Amino acid sequence: MSAPTPRLDPQKLTPTDAARLLSKVGGKVVAESTIAADVASGAPTNGDGTISLVAYAAWLIRQLAEGDHHGD
């Protein structure tokens, strides 16, 4: 029997895992450096430096609403 596949917690992703997951589901490559730049610009993180996908998505939407055309 093989070992179980590790599951990602969308409330607690490393920047690497967040970039990998967003690249897979978004149809566009998201670099880890993009996530790091967003964090440096104020994207929310958990106390341990991980990222909540829900909080990050809300932050991105807020940036777009405020006129920051992220990723363009």
Predicted model as a PDB file, atoms N, CA, C, CB and O in Angstrom, pLDDT in the B-factor column:
MODEL        1                                                                  
ATOM      1  N   MET A   1       0.848  -1.178   0.000  1.00 64.00           N  
ATOM      2  CA  MET A   1       0.000   0.000   0.000  1.00 64.00           C  
ATOM      3  C   MET A   1       0.894   1.242   0.000  1.00 64.00           C  
ATOM      4  CB  MET A   1      -0.965  -0.002   1.227  1.00 64.00           C  
ATOM      5  O   MET A   1       1.871   1.304   0.747  1.00 64.00           O  
ATOM      6  N   SER A   2       0.565   2.217  -0.827  1.00 74.00           N  
ATOM      7  CA  SER A   2       1.371   3.427  -0.900  1.00 74.00           C  
ATOM      8  C   SER A   2       0.949   4.419   0.176  1.00 74.00           C  
ATOM      9  CB  SER A   2       1.257   4.066  -2.288  1.00 74.00           C  
ATOM     10  O   SER A   2      -0.148   4.356   0.732  1.00 74.00           O  
ATOM     11  N   ALA A   3       1.863   5.324   0.438  1.00 74.00           N  
ATOM     12  CA  ALA A   3       1.589   6.358   1.446  1.00 74.00           C  
ATOM     13  C   ALA A   3       0.495   7.294   0.933  1.00 74.00           C  
ATOM     14  CB  ALA A   3       2.885   7.164   1.787  1.00 74.00           C  
ATOM     15  O   ALA A   3       0.414   7.547  -0.269  1.00 74.00           O  
ATOM     16  N   PRO A   4      -0.344   7.809   1.830  1.00 76.00           N  
ATOM     17  CA  PRO A   4      -1.397   8.737   1.396  1.00 76.00           C  
ATOM     18  C   PRO A   4      -0.788  10.025   0.828  1.00 76.00           C  
ATOM     19  CB  PRO A   4      -2.344   9.070   2.577  1.00 76.00           C  
ATOM     20  O   PRO A   4       0.269  10.482   1.265  1.00 76.00           O  
ATOM     21  N   THR A   5      -1.476  10.583  -0.141  1.00 73.00           N  
ATOM     22  CA  THR A   5      -1.035  11.837  -0.734  1.00 73.00           C  
ATOM     23  C   THR A   5      -1.258  12.966   0.266  1.00 73.00           C  
ATOM     24  CB  THR A   5      -1.785  12.119  -2.064  1.00 73.00           C  
ATOM     25  O   THR A   5      -2.353  13.116   0.809  1.00 73.00           O  
ATOM     26  N   PRO A   6      -0.208  13.764   0.509  1.00 79.00           N  
ATOM     27  CA  PRO A   6      -0.412  14.880   1.440  1.00 79.00           C  
ATOM     28  C   PRO A   6      -1.447  15.864   0.892  1.00 79.00           C  
ATOM     29  CB  PRO A   6       0.921  15.609   1.709  1.00 79.00           C  
ATOM     30  O   PRO A   6      -1.472  16.144  -0.306  1.00 79.00           O  
ATOM     31  N   ARG A   7      -2.277  16.370   1.753  1.00 88.00           N  
ATOM     32  CA  ARG A   7      -3.322  17.314   1.341  1.00 88.00           C  
ATOM     33  C   ARG A   7      -2.909  18.726   1.720  1.00 88.00           C  
ATOM     34  CB  ARG A   7      -4.687  16.956   1.990  1.00 88.00           C  
ATOM     35  O   ARG A   7      -2.292  18.970   2.757  1.00 88.00           O  
ATOM     36  N   LEU A   8      -3.273  19.641   0.839  1.00 87.00           N  
ATOM     37  CA  LEU A   8      -3.008  21.044   1.121  1.00 87.00           C  
ATOM     38  C   LEU A   8      -4.169  21.630   1.902  1.00 87.00           C  
ATOM     39  CB  LEU A   8      -2.771  21.835  -0.182  1.00 87.00           C  
ATOM     40  O   LEU A   8      -5.330  21.331   1.624  1.00 87.00           O  
ATOM     41  N   ASP A   9      -3.854  22.460   2.873  1.00 94.00           N  
ATOM     42  CA  ASP A   9      -4.869  23.179   3.640  1.00 94.00           C  
ATOM     43  C   ASP A   9      -4.983  24.573   3.036  1.00 94.00           C  
ATOM     44  CB  ASP A   9      -4.508  23.242   5.180  1.00 94.00           C  
ATOM     45  O   ASP A   9      -4.045  25.361   3.162  1.00 94.00           O  
ATOM     46  N   PRO A  10      -6.100  24.910   2.381  1.00 94.00           N  
ATOM     47  CA  PRO A  10      -6.214  26.216   1.728  1.00 94.00           C  
ATOM     48  C   PRO A  10      -6.155  27.402   2.691  1.00 94.00           C  
ATOM     49  CB  PRO A  10      -7.495  26.275   0.960  1.00 94.00           C  
ATOM     50  O   PRO A  10      -6.035  28.548   2.257  1.00 94.00           O  
ATOM     51  N   GLN A  11      -6.238  27.137   3.977  1.00 96.00           N  
ATOM     52  CA  GLN A  11      -6.128  28.208   4.969  1.00 96.00           C  
ATOM     53  C   GLN A  11      -4.695  28.380   5.468  1.00 96.00           C  
ATOM     54  CB  GLN A  11      -7.054  27.927   6.145  1.00 96.00           C  
ATOM     55  O   GLN A  11      -4.403  29.279   6.257  1.00 96.00           O  
ATOM     56  N   LYS A  12      -3.801  27.499   4.993  1.00 97.00           N  
ATOM     57  CA  LYS A  12      -2.444  27.503   5.537  1.00 97.00           C  
ATOM     58  C   LYS A  12      -1.458  27.008   4.483  1.00 97.00           C  
ATOM     59  CB  LYS A  12      -2.360  26.626   6.810  1.00 97.00           C  
ATOM     60  O   LYS A  12      -0.851  25.948   4.638  1.00 97.00           O  
ATOM     61  N   LEU A  13      -1.303  27.787   3.403  1.00 97.00           N  
ATOM     62  CA  LEU A  13      -0.418  27.412   2.309  1.00 97.00           C  
ATOM     63  C   LEU A  13       0.914  28.149   2.414  1.00 97.00           C  
ATOM     64  CB  LEU A  13      -1.082  27.704   0.961  1.00 97.00           C  
ATOM     65  O   LEU A  13       0.960  29.326   2.772  1.00 97.00           O  
ATOM     66  N   THR A  14       1.986  27.446   2.099  1.00 95.00           N  
ATOM     67  CA  THR A  14       3.261  28.142   1.960  1.00 95.00           C  
ATOM     68  C   THR A  14       3.188  28.966   0.677  1.00 95.00           C  
ATOM     69  CB  THR A  14       4.478  27.133   1.932  1.00 95.00           C  
ATOM     70  O   THR A  14       2.374  28.663  -0.195  1.00 95.00           O  
ATOM     71  N   PRO A  15       4.008  29.987   0.544  1.00 95.00           N  
ATOM     72  CA  PRO A  15       4.014  30.737  -0.718  1.00 95.00           C  
ATOM     73  C   PRO A  15       4.274  29.841  -1.936  1.00 95.00           C  
ATOM     74  CB  PRO A  15       5.067  31.835  -0.660  1.00 95.00           C  
ATOM     75  O   PRO A  15       3.699  30.060  -3.002  1.00 95.00           O  
ATOM     76  N   THR A  16       5.130  28.846  -1.780  1.00 95.00           N  
ATOM     77  CA  THR A  16       5.411  27.905  -2.878  1.00 95.00           C  
ATOM     78  C   THR A  16       4.169  27.126  -3.243  1.00 95.00           C  
ATOM     79  CB  THR A  16       6.541  26.936  -2.495  1.00 95.00           C  
ATOM     80  O   THR A  16       3.833  27.012  -4.422  1.00 95.00           O  
ATOM     81  N   ASP A  17       3.474  26.585  -2.244  1.00 95.00           N  
ATOM     82  CA  ASP A  17       2.253  25.822  -2.507  1.00 95.00           C  
ATOM     83  C   ASP A  17       1.152  26.716  -3.078  1.00 95.00           C  
ATOM     84  CB  ASP A  17       1.763  25.143  -1.221  1.00 95.00           C  
ATOM     85  O   ASP A  17       0.397  26.287  -3.950  1.00 95.00           O  
ATOM     86  N   ALA A  18       1.058  27.949  -2.593  1.00 96.00           N  
ATOM     87  CA  ALA A  18       0.048  28.874  -3.110  1.00 96.00           C  
ATOM     88  C   ALA A  18       0.303  29.156  -4.586  1.00 96.00           C  
ATOM     89  CB  ALA A  18       0.046  30.193  -2.303  1.00 96.00           C  
ATOM     90  O   ALA A  18      -0.628  29.147  -5.391  1.00 96.00           O  
ATOM     91  N   ALA A  19       1.554  29.406  -4.943  1.00 95.00           N  
ATOM     92  CA  ALA A  19       1.896  29.667  -6.347  1.00 95.00           C  
ATOM     93  C   ALA A  19       1.601  28.449  -7.215  1.00 95.00           C  
ATOM     94  CB  ALA A  19       3.376  30.059  -6.477  1.00 95.00           C  
ATOM     95  O   ALA A  19       1.053  28.582  -8.309  1.00 95.00           O  
ATOM     96  N   ARG A  20       1.957  27.285  -6.740  1.00 94.00           N  
ATOM     97  CA  ARG A  20       1.722  26.046  -7.487  1.00 94.00           C  
ATOM     98  C   ARG A  20       0.225  25.807  -7.684  1.00 94.00           C  
ATOM     99  CB  ARG A  20       2.360  24.846  -6.758  1.00 94.00           C  
ATOM    100  O   ARG A  20      -0.215  25.493  -8.789  1.00 94.00           O  
ATOM    101  N   LEU A  21      -0.549  25.954  -6.622  1.00 93.00           N  
ATOM    102  CA  LEU A  21      -1.993  25.720  -6.700  1.00 93.00           C  
ATOM    103  C   LEU A  21      -2.675  26.739  -7.611  1.00 93.00           C  
ATOM    104  CB  LEU A  21      -2.614  25.771  -5.302  1.00 93.00           C  
ATOM    105  O   LEU A  21      -3.491  26.370  -8.456  1.00 93.00           O  
ATOM    106  N   LEU A  22      -2.347  28.010  -7.443  1.00 93.00           N  
ATOM    107  CA  LEU A  22      -2.955  29.041  -8.271  1.00 93.00           C  
ATOM    108  C   LEU A  22      -2.579  28.868  -9.742  1.00 93.00           C  
ATOM    109  CB  LEU A  22      -2.536  30.424  -7.782  1.00 93.00           C  
ATOM    110  O   LEU A  22      -3.389  29.152 -10.625  1.00 93.00           O  
ATOM    111  N   SER A  23      -1.371  28.410 -10.008  1.00 95.00           N  
ATOM    112  CA  SER A  23      -0.959  28.147 -11.393  1.00 95.00           C  
ATOM    113  C   SER A  23      -1.771  27.021 -12.008  1.00 95.00           C  
ATOM    114  CB  SER A  23       0.530  27.803 -11.451  1.00 95.00           C  
ATOM    115  O   SER A  23      -2.154  27.086 -13.177  1.00 95.00           O  
ATOM    116  N   LYS A  24      -2.031  25.994 -11.221  1.00 93.00           N  
ATOM    117  CA  LYS A  24      -2.789  24.848 -11.729  1.00 93.00           C  
ATOM    118  C   LYS A  24      -4.240  25.190 -12.002  1.00 93.00           C  
ATOM    119  CB  LYS A  24      -2.720  23.702 -10.750  1.00 93.00           C  
ATOM    120  O   LYS A  24      -4.795  24.768 -13.017  1.00 93.00           O  
ATOM    121  N   VAL A  25      -4.857  25.940 -11.121  1.00 91.00           N  
ATOM    122  CA  VAL A  25      -6.296  26.201 -11.266  1.00 91.00           C  
ATOM    123  C   VAL A  25      -6.601  27.458 -12.068  1.00 91.00           C  
ATOM    124  CB  VAL A  25      -6.933  26.316  -9.908  1.00 91.00           C  
ATOM    125  O   VAL A  25      -7.720  27.623 -12.554  1.00 91.00           O  
ATOM    126  N   GLY A  26      -5.627  28.341 -12.213  1.00 87.00           N  
ATOM    127  CA  GLY A  26      -5.882  29.608 -12.870  1.00 87.00           C  
ATOM    128  C   GLY A  26      -5.569  29.653 -14.346  1.00 87.00           C  
ATOM    129  O   GLY A  26      -5.945  30.605 -15.030  1.00 87.00           O  
ATOM    130  N   GLY A  27      -4.882  28.633 -14.854  1.00 88.00           N  
ATOM    131  CA  GLY A  27      -4.544  28.621 -16.267  1.00 88.00           C  
ATOM    132  C   GLY A  27      -3.440  29.602 -16.631  1.00 88.00           C  
ATOM    133  O   GLY A  27      -3.168  29.816 -17.813  1.00 88.00           O  
ATOM    134  N   LYS A  28      -2.801  30.201 -15.633  1.00 93.00           N  
ATOM    135  CA  LYS A  28      -1.722  31.156 -15.855  1.00 93.00           C  
ATOM    136  C   LYS A  28      -0.682  30.895 -14.769  1.00 93.00           C  
ATOM    137  CB  LYS A  28      -2.242  32.657 -15.825  1.00 93.00           C  
ATOM    138  O   LYS A  28      -1.021  30.703 -13.601  1.00 93.00           O  
ATOM    139  N   VAL A  29       0.581  30.889 -15.167  1.00 96.00           N  
ATOM    140  CA  VAL A  29       1.639  30.617 -14.198  1.00 96.00           C  
ATOM    141  C   VAL A  29       1.728  31.763 -13.188  1.00 96.00           C  
ATOM    142  CB  VAL A  29       2.998  30.415 -14.913  1.00 96.00           C  
ATOM    143  O   VAL A  29       1.822  32.933 -13.561  1.00 96.00           O  
ATOM    144  N   VAL A  30       1.698  31.408 -11.927  1.00 95.00           N  
ATOM    145  CA  VAL A  30       1.881  32.366 -10.837  1.00 95.00           C  
ATOM    146  C   VAL A  30       3.208  32.026 -10.172  1.00 95.00           C  
ATOM    147  CB  VAL A  30       0.679  32.321  -9.799  1.00 95.00           C  
ATOM    148  O   VAL A  30       3.373  30.944  -9.609  1.00 95.00           O  
ATOM    149  N   ALA A  31       4.137  32.945 -10.240  1.00 96.00           N  
ATOM    150  CA  ALA A  31       5.459  32.710  -9.661  1.00 96.00           C  
ATOM    151  C   ALA A  31       5.435  32.930  -8.154  1.00 96.00           C  
ATOM    152  CB  ALA A  31       6.504  33.627 -10.314  1.00 96.00           C  
ATOM    153  O   ALA A  31       4.669  33.743  -7.637  1.00 96.00           O  
ATOM    154  N   GLU A  32       6.281  32.197  -7.474  1.00 96.00           N  
ATOM    155  CA  GLU A  32       6.409  32.392  -6.027  1.00 96.00           C  
ATOM    156  C   GLU A  32       6.841  33.829  -5.731  1.00 96.00           C  
ATOM    157  CB  GLU A  32       7.425  31.384  -5.423  1.00 96.00           C  
ATOM    158  O   GLU A  32       6.458  34.395  -4.706  1.00 96.00           O  
ATOM    159  N   SER A  33       7.634  34.416  -6.623  1.00 96.00           N  
ATOM    160  CA  SER A  33       8.081  35.798  -6.429  1.00 96.00           C  
ATOM    161  C   SER A  33       6.898  36.776  -6.479  1.00 96.00           C  
ATOM    162  CB  SER A  33       9.125  36.175  -7.501  1.00 96.00           C  
ATOM    163  O   SER A  33       6.932  37.824  -5.834  1.00 96.00           O  
ATOM    164  N   THR A  34       5.858  36.434  -7.239  1.00 95.00           N  
ATOM    165  CA  THR A  34       4.652  37.266  -7.287  1.00 95.00           C  
ATOM    166  C   THR A  34       3.949  37.248  -5.938  1.00 95.00           C  
ATOM    167  CB  THR A  34       3.693  36.781  -8.398  1.00 95.00           C  
ATOM    168  O   THR A  34       3.508  38.280  -5.433  1.00 95.00           O  
ATOM    169  N   ILE A  35       3.855  36.050  -5.366  1.00 95.00           N  
ATOM    170  CA  ILE A  35       3.239  35.921  -4.032  1.00 95.00           C  
ATOM    171  C   ILE A  35       4.059  36.716  -3.018  1.00 95.00           C  
ATOM    172  CB  ILE A  35       3.142  34.416  -3.600  1.00 95.00           C  
ATOM    173  O   ILE A  35       3.498  37.442  -2.197  1.00 95.00           O  
ATOM    174  N   ALA A  36       5.389  36.579  -3.074  1.00 95.00           N  
ATOM    175  CA  ALA A  36       6.254  37.299  -2.139  1.00 95.00           C  
ATOM    176  C   ALA A  36       6.103  38.808  -2.296  1.00 95.00           C  
ATOM    177  CB  ALA A  36       7.715  36.895  -2.347  1.00 95.00           C  
ATOM    178  O   ALA A  36       6.084  39.535  -1.303  1.00 95.00           O  
ATOM    179  N   ALA A  37       5.996  39.283  -3.531  1.00 95.00           N  
ATOM    180  CA  ALA A  37       5.809  40.722  -3.770  1.00 95.00           C  
ATOM    181  C   ALA A  37       4.470  41.186  -3.217  1.00 95.00           C  
ATOM    182  CB  ALA A  37       5.899  41.042  -5.279  1.00 95.00           C  
ATOM    183  O   ALA A  37       4.373  42.278  -2.656  1.00 95.00           O  
ATOM    184  N   ASP A  38       3.441  40.367  -3.372  1.00 96.00           N  
ATOM    185  CA  ASP A  38       2.131  40.716  -2.825  1.00 96.00           C  
ATOM    186  C   ASP A  38       2.180  40.795  -1.304  1.00 96.00           C  
ATOM    187  CB  ASP A  38       1.077  39.693  -3.265  1.00 96.00           C  
ATOM    188  O   ASP A  38       1.612  41.708  -0.704  1.00 96.00           O  
ATOM    189  N   VAL A  39       2.854  39.846  -0.693  1.00 96.00           N  
ATOM    190  CA  VAL A  39       2.990  39.860   0.769  1.00 96.00           C  
ATOM    191  C   VAL A  39       3.732  41.127   1.201  1.00 96.00           C  
ATOM    192  CB  VAL A  39       3.742  38.586   1.270  1.00 96.00           C  
ATOM    193  O   VAL A  39       3.348  41.770   2.178  1.00 96.00           O  
ATOM    194  N   ALA A  40       4.785  41.481   0.478  1.00 95.00           N  
ATOM    195  CA  ALA A  40       5.541  42.696   0.793  1.00 95.00           C  
ATOM    196  C   ALA A  40       4.676  43.949   0.611  1.00 95.00           C  
ATOM    197  CB  ALA A  40       6.796  42.788  -0.094  1.00 95.00           C  
ATOM    198  O   ALA A  40       4.912  44.975   1.249  1.00 95.00           O  
ATOM    199  N   SER A  41       3.671  43.850  -0.270  1.00 94.00           N  
ATOM    200  CA  SER A  41       2.769  44.980  -0.525  1.00 94.00           C  
ATOM    201  C   SER A  41       1.554  44.993   0.392  1.00 94.00           C  
ATOM    202  CB  SER A  41       2.307  44.951  -1.958  1.00 94.00           C  
ATOM    203  O   SER A  41       0.687  45.858   0.264  1.00 94.00           O  
ATOM    204  N   GLY A  42       1.488  44.039   1.315  1.00 96.00           N  
ATOM    205  CA  GLY A  42       0.407  44.055   2.294  1.00 96.00           C  
ATOM    206  C   GLY A  42      -0.574  42.910   2.236  1.00 96.00           C  
ATOM    207  O   GLY A  42      -1.538  42.895   3.000  1.00 96.00           O  
ATOM    208  N   ALA A  43      -0.359  41.936   1.343  1.00 97.00           N  
ATOM    209  CA  ALA A  43      -1.254  40.771   1.325  1.00 97.00           C  
ATOM    210  C   ALA A  43      -1.196  40.083   2.690  1.00 97.00           C  
ATOM    211  CB  ALA A  43      -0.861  39.771   0.177  1.00 97.00           C  
ATOM    212  O   ALA A  43      -0.122  39.967   3.281  1.00 97.00           O  
ATOM    213  N   PRO A  44      -2.331  39.634   3.184  1.00 97.00           N  
ATOM    214  CA  PRO A  44      -2.370  39.062   4.529  1.00 97.00           C  
ATOM    215  C   PRO A  44      -1.678  37.701   4.603  1.00 97.00           C  
ATOM    216  CB  PRO A  44      -3.809  38.928   4.991  1.00 97.00           C  
ATOM    217  O   PRO A  44      -1.716  36.909   3.661  1.00 97.00           O  
ATOM    218  N   THR A  45      -1.059  37.463   5.729  1.00 98.00           N  
ATOM    219  CA  THR A  45      -0.466  36.157   6.018  1.00 98.00           C  
ATOM    220  C   THR A  45      -0.882  35.736   7.421  1.00 98.00           C  
ATOM    221  CB  THR A  45       1.092  36.197   5.887  1.00 98.00           C  
ATOM    222  O   THR A  45      -1.290  36.557   8.242  1.00 98.00           O  
ATOM    223  N   ASN A  46      -0.771  34.462   7.667  1.00 98.00           N  
ATOM    224  CA  ASN A  46      -1.005  33.937   9.010  1.00 98.00           C  
ATOM    225  C   ASN A  46       0.228  34.229   9.859  1.00 98.00           C  
ATOM    226  CB  ASN A  46      -1.316  32.400   8.976  1.00 98.00           C  
ATOM    227  O   ASN A  46       1.269  34.616   9.328  1.00 98.00           O  
ATOM    228  N   GLY A  47       0.120  34.050  11.141  1.00 96.00           N  
ATOM    229  CA  GLY A  47       1.223  34.308  12.056  1.00 96.00           C  
ATOM    230  C   GLY A  47       2.480  33.524  11.753  1.00 96.00           C  
ATOM    231  O   GLY A  47       3.585  33.956  12.081  1.00 96.00           O  
ATOM    232  N   ASP A  48       2.312  32.362  11.122  1.00 96.00           N  
ATOM    233  CA  ASP A  48       3.470  31.523  10.809  1.00 96.00           C  
ATOM    234  C   ASP A  48       4.009  31.764   9.396  1.00 96.00           C  
ATOM    235  CB  ASP A  48       3.102  30.061  10.968  1.00 96.00           C  
ATOM    236  O   ASP A  48       4.881  31.032   8.927  1.00 96.00           O  
ATOM    237  N   GLY A  49       3.486  32.794   8.720  1.00 95.00           N  
ATOM    238  CA  GLY A  49       3.968  33.127   7.388  1.00 95.00           C  
ATOM    239  C   GLY A  49       3.248  32.411   6.256  1.00 95.00           C  
ATOM    240  O   GLY A  49       3.529  32.657   5.083  1.00 95.00           O  
ATOM    241  N   THR A  50       2.322  31.527   6.602  1.00 97.00           N  
ATOM    242  CA  THR A  50       1.547  30.859   5.562  1.00 97.00           C  
ATOM    243  C   THR A  50       0.444  31.781   5.070  1.00 97.00           C  
ATOM    244  CB  THR A  50       0.953  29.534   6.084  1.00 97.00           C  
ATOM    245  O   THR A  50       0.189  32.837   5.649  1.00 97.00           O  
ATOM    246  N   ILE A  51      -0.203  31.363   3.993  1.00 97.00           N  
ATOM    247  CA  ILE A  51      -1.213  32.193   3.344  1.00 97.00           C  
ATOM    248  C   ILE A  51      -2.559  31.486   3.361  1.00 97.00           C  
ATOM    249  CB  ILE A  51      -0.799  32.528   1.899  1.00 97.00           C  
ATOM    250  O   ILE A  51      -2.651  30.303   3.034  1.00 97.00           O  
ATOM    251  N   SER A  52      -3.595  32.208   3.740  1.00 98.00           N  
ATOM    252  CA  SER A  52      -4.963  31.721   3.614  1.00 98.00           C  
ATOM    253  C   SER A  52      -5.423  32.086   2.212  1.00 98.00           C  
ATOM    254  CB  SER A  52      -5.916  32.330   4.722  1.00 98.00           C  
ATOM    255  O   SER A  52      -5.466  33.263   1.855  1.00 98.00           O  
ATOM    256  N   LEU A  53      -5.764  31.089   1.425  1.00 95.00           N  
ATOM    257  CA  LEU A  53      -6.182  31.331   0.047  1.00 95.00           C  
ATOM    258  C   LEU A  53      -7.398  32.251  -0.003  1.00 95.00           C  
ATOM    259  CB  LEU A  53      -6.493  30.007  -0.657  1.00 95.00           C  
ATOM    260  O   LEU A  53      -7.501  33.090  -0.899  1.00 95.00           O  
ATOM    261  N   VAL A  54      -8.314  32.104   0.940  1.00 96.00           N  
ATOM    262  CA  VAL A  54      -9.516  32.947   0.980  1.00 96.00           C  
ATOM    263  C   VAL A  54      -9.139  34.399   1.283  1.00 96.00           C  
ATOM    264  CB  VAL A  54     -10.517  32.421   2.041  1.00 96.00           C  
ATOM    265  O   VAL A  54      -9.612  35.312   0.607  1.00 96.00           O  
ATOM    266  N   ALA A  55      -8.310  34.613   2.272  1.00 98.00           N  
ATOM    267  CA  ALA A  55      -7.897  35.977   2.631  1.00 98.00           C  
ATOM    268  C   ALA A  55      -7.071  36.597   1.504  1.00 98.00           C  
ATOM    269  CB  ALA A  55      -7.083  35.971   3.950  1.00 98.00           C  
ATOM    270  O   ALA A  55      -7.210  37.787   1.221  1.00 98.00           O  
ATOM    271  N   TYR A  56      -6.228  35.815   0.868  1.00 96.00           N  
ATOM    272  CA  TYR A  56      -5.399  36.311  -0.233  1.00 96.00           C  
ATOM    273  C   TYR A  56      -6.280  36.702  -1.421  1.00 96.00           C  
ATOM    274  CB  TYR A  56      -4.360  35.242  -0.659  1.00 96.00           C  
ATOM    275  O   TYR A  56      -6.082  37.759  -2.021  1.00 96.00           O  
ATOM    276  N   ALA A  57      -7.248  35.854  -1.758  1.00 94.00           N  
ATOM    277  CA  ALA A  57      -8.164  36.161  -2.866  1.00 94.00           C  
ATOM    278  C   ALA A  57      -8.952  37.436  -2.569  1.00 94.00           C  
ATOM    279  CB  ALA A  57      -9.136  34.979  -3.117  1.00 94.00           C  
ATOM    280  O   ALA A  57      -9.136  38.271  -3.455  1.00 94.00           O  
ATOM    281  N   ALA A  58      -9.411  37.590  -1.343  1.00 97.00           N  
ATOM    282  CA  ALA A  58     -10.153  38.800  -0.961  1.00 97.00           C  
ATOM    283  C   ALA A  58      -9.258  40.025  -1.092  1.00 97.00           C  
ATOM    284  CB  ALA A  58     -10.693  38.682   0.489  1.00 97.00           C  
ATOM    285  O   ALA A  58      -9.710  41.075  -1.548  1.00 97.00           O  
ATOM    286  N   TRP A  59      -8.004  39.904  -0.702  1.00 97.00           N  
ATOM    287  CA  TRP A  59      -7.061  41.011  -0.816  1.00 97.00           C  
ATOM    288  C   TRP A  59      -6.848  41.369  -2.283  1.00 97.00           C  
ATOM    289  CB  TRP A  59      -5.718  40.655  -0.146  1.00 97.00           C  
ATOM    290  O   TRP A  59      -6.839  42.550  -2.633  1.00 97.00           O  
ATOM    291  N   LEU A  60      -6.674  40.365  -3.149  1.00 94.00           N  
ATOM    292  CA  LEU A  60      -6.487  40.619  -4.574  1.00 94.00           C  
ATOM    293  C   LEU A  60      -7.700  41.325  -5.172  1.00 94.00           C  
ATOM    294  CB  LEU A  60      -6.223  39.311  -5.317  1.00 94.00           C  
ATOM    295  O   LEU A  60      -7.552  42.258  -5.961  1.00 94.00           O  
ATOM    296  N   ILE A  61      -8.890  40.882  -4.801  1.00 94.00           N  
ATOM    297  CA  ILE A  61     -10.117  41.505  -5.304  1.00 94.00           C  
ATOM    298  C   ILE A  61     -10.196  42.956  -4.850  1.00 94.00           C  
ATOM    299  CB  ILE A  61     -11.361  40.727  -4.827  1.00 94.00           C  
ATOM    300  O   ILE A  61     -10.577  43.834  -5.624  1.00 94.00           O  
ATOM    301  N   ARG A  62      -9.837  43.207  -3.599  1.00 95.00           N  
ATOM    302  CA  ARG A  62      -9.839  44.571  -3.074  1.00 95.00           C  
ATOM    303  C   ARG A  62      -8.833  45.449  -3.836  1.00 95.00           C  
ATOM    304  CB  ARG A  62      -9.511  44.564  -1.564  1.00 95.00           C  
ATOM    305  O   ARG A  62      -9.105  46.617  -4.110  1.00 95.00           O  
ATOM    306  N   GLN A  63      -7.676  44.876  -4.172  1.00 93.00           N  
ATOM    307  CA  GLN A  63      -6.682  45.627  -4.940  1.00 93.00           C  
ATOM    308  C   GLN A  63      -7.228  45.996  -6.315  1.00 93.00           C  
ATOM    309  CB  GLN A  63      -5.385  44.812  -5.086  1.00 93.00           C  
ATOM    310  O   GLN A  63      -7.041  47.121  -6.777  1.00 93.00           O  
ATOM    311  N   LEU A  64      -7.893  45.066  -6.959  1.00 92.00           N  
ATOM    312  CA  LEU A  64      -8.489  45.334  -8.271  1.00 92.00           C  
ATOM    313  C   LEU A  64      -9.583  46.399  -8.180  1.00 92.00           C  
ATOM    314  CB  LEU A  64      -9.065  44.042  -8.865  1.00 92.00           C  
ATOM    315  O   LEU A  64      -9.684  47.273  -9.040  1.00 92.00           O  
ATOM    316  N   ALA A  65     -10.391  46.315  -7.140  1.00 93.00           N  
ATOM    317  CA  ALA A  65     -11.472  47.282  -6.953  1.00 93.00           C  
ATOM    318  C   ALA A  65     -10.925  48.688  -6.729  1.00 93.00           C  
ATOM    319  CB  ALA A  65     -12.356  46.870  -5.775  1.00 93.00           C  
ATOM    320  O   ALA A  65     -11.552  49.680  -7.100  1.00 93.00           O  
ATOM    321  N   GLU A  66      -9.753  48.754  -6.117  1.00 89.00           N  
ATOM    322  CA  GLU A  66      -9.125  50.050  -5.841  1.00 89.00           C  
ATOM    323  C   GLU A  66      -8.314  50.555  -7.024  1.00 89.00           C  
ATOM    324  CB  GLU A  66      -8.233  49.951  -4.618  1.00 89.00           C  
ATOM    325  O   GLU A  66      -7.708  51.624  -6.954  1.00 89.00           O  
ATOM    326  N   GLY A  67      -8.300  49.784  -8.116  1.00 87.00           N  
ATOM    327  CA  GLY A  67      -7.619  50.231  -9.314  1.00 87.00           C  
ATOM    328  C   GLY A  67      -6.239  49.691  -9.535  1.00 87.00           C  
ATOM    329  O   GLY A  67      -5.594  50.065 -10.514  1.00 87.00           O  
ATOM    330  N   ASP A  68      -5.750  48.822  -8.669  1.00 73.00           N  
ATOM    331  CA  ASP A  68      -4.444  48.207  -8.864  1.00 73.00           C  
ATOM    332  C   ASP A  68      -4.636  47.031  -9.800  1.00 73.00           C  
ATOM    333  CB  ASP A  68      -3.799  47.759  -7.504  1.00 73.00           C  
ATOM    334  O   ASP A  68      -5.159  45.998  -9.380  1.00 73.00           O  
ATOM    335  N   HIS A  69      -4.236  47.153 -11.039  1.00 64.00           N  
ATOM    336  CA  HIS A  69      -4.418  46.095 -12.023  1.00 64.00           C  
ATOM    337  C   HIS A  69      -3.311  45.069 -11.893  1.00 64.00           C  
ATOM    338  CB  HIS A  69      -4.450  46.669 -13.444  1.00 64.00           C  
ATOM    339  O   HIS A  69      -2.426  44.975 -12.743  1.00 64.00           O  
ATOM    340  N   HIS A  70      -3.373  44.317 -10.839  1.00 61.00           N  
ATOM    341  CA  HIS A  70      -2.388  43.303 -10.487  1.00 61.00           C  
ATOM    342  C   HIS A  70      -2.228  42.287 -11.608  1.00 61.00           C  
ATOM    343  CB  HIS A  70      -2.786  42.600  -9.193  1.00 61.00           C  
ATOM    344  O   HIS A  70      -3.207  41.753 -12.129  1.00 61.00           O  
ATOM    345  N   GLY A  71      -0.977  42.031 -11.967  1.00 55.00           N  
ATOM    346  CA  GLY A  71      -0.698  40.998 -12.946  1.00 55.00           C  
ATOM    347  C   GLY A  71      -0.869  41.403 -14.384  1.00 55.00           C  
ATOM    348  O   GLY A  71      -0.631  40.587 -15.275  1.00 55.00           O  
ATOM    349  N   ASP A  72      -1.273  42.633 -14.654  1.00 51.00           N  
ATOM    350  CA  ASP A  72      -1.419  43.083 -16.035  1.00 51.00           C  
ATOM    351  C   ASP A  72      -0.113  43.574 -16.595  1.00 51.00           C  
ATOM    352  CB  ASP A  72      -2.456  44.172 -16.131  1.00 51.00           C  
ATOM    353  O   ASP A  72      -0.056  43.992 -17.752  1.00 51.00           O  
TER     354      ASP A  72                                                      
ENDMDL                                                                          
END                                                                             
